[in-house]
Amino acid sequence: MRRLSFIALFGLLLAGCGSQNREKLNADDLHFAAFYADYLARSGGTSEEAAAPYAELTAAGLDTLFARHKLDQKTFDARLKAYSRDPELWRKVLQEVRRNLDEQKQ
């Protein structure tokens, strides 16, 4: 019985680790991650194929992206500043960006 309890607890801990990253990000962080993933996808920053051309995002394209995500330059800059002071939070945001990019591929 003890062994079964230990196995169940271990399984719950493993399952919790997968969702732990998302739980620690607030709505602003998730919003930023969605914007940044979209930015990378549109600018060609995620291309894994060497033959894929790099597509530079124009100022107008960036403005459109900001509008689509209801984000402005001031908020974007404030989030970047916050992430520069907290590398662990930045790492979690980038993991969320990766998750968003993986979802876009599918």
N, C-alpha and C positions, 0 to 999 in steps of 0.2 A: 504494500500500500504506500509506503514511504517513497519507494522508487517511482511509482506512478505519479505521485504528487510532485516529485522533483522534475520528472519529464514534462508534466503539464506546465509547471512554473517556468521551466526553461523555454518551452514553446511560446508561452505568452511573452516572455522577455524578448525573444527573437522577433516576434510579430510586432511588438511595441517599438523596437529599434527602427523598423522600416517607416513607421509613421511619425517618429519622434521629430524629424527634421521639419515637417510641415506644421506640426503643432506649435513649435517654438517661433514660427514666423507670424508676425501680425498681418493685418489686412494690407497695410502700406507696403510691407516687404513682398507679399504675394503679388500685389498690383505691379510693383517695380519689376519683379521677376517675369511676369507676363509680358510687360513692355519690352524688357531687355531681350527676351527670347524672340519676340516678334522682330525686333531690330536686327538681331543677329541673322535670323532666317532671311530677312529681306535684303540685307547688305552683303550676303554671301559669306558671312563669317562662320558659317557652320558646315560649309561644303567639305565632305570627306572625299570627294572625287577630284583627282588632280585635273581632269579635263573640264570641270565646271568653271565657267568664267566668274571673276570677281565683279560684283555689281555694286558700284559705289552709290550710296544713298544720297540723293540731292537734298538741299536745304528744304525744298518744298515737300519732298518725300518724308523727311524727318518731321516737319510740321504736321503733315497728315497723320503720321504715326502717333505723335503726341496727342492730336485731337481724337484719334480713334480710341486711345487708351485713357482719355480725359486726364492728361498729365500736362504739366507746363514745365518750362525750363527751370524755374525757381525750385519747384518741388523735386525735380530730377536731381538738381545740384545738391539740394539739402540731403537727399537720400544717399548720394555718393559720398558726401562729407561724413555722414553717420557711419557708413560702411568702412570708410578709411580709418575710423577710430575703433572699429570693432571687427577685426579680421575673422573671428569665429562666425559672427553674424553674416559677413560677406560670403564666407564659404557656404553657409546654409542657403543663402539666396542663390548662389551659383548652382548649387545642387538642384534647387527648384527650377532654375532656368534650364538645366540639363533635362529635367523631367518634362518640362513643357516642350522642349525641342523634340524629345523622343516621342511625345504624344502627337506632335505635328507631323512627324514622319509616317506615322501609322495611318 
